[in-house]
């Protein structure tokens, strides 16, 4: 990111770019959605320690799909569950990397 930032700064300086930057309005629904999703990602990262990877991933993915305006809750749950299980299978089965189990640690 540092290299990309430096390249953008150099490019702007070389081409004397003086274009006006767009202002960000928190009244814009897209900006609000982005902020909500960012906060949701932070909550997801903290919840993973307590809930475990699978439950927190299912909840987070369903939340993301809801914010993307998908309304089929059954399909949202199935996709979230299968994705979480595929990630667990890949990380624990193939890569031998332990994911947070949270409260499920006592059961396995």
Secondary structure as UniProt FT lines:
FT   HELIX           2..14
FT   TURN            15..16
FT   TURN            26..27
FT   HELIX           29..51
FT   HELIX           53..67
FT   TURN            68..69
FT   HELIX           73..88
FT   HELIX           89..94
FT   HELIX           102..106
//
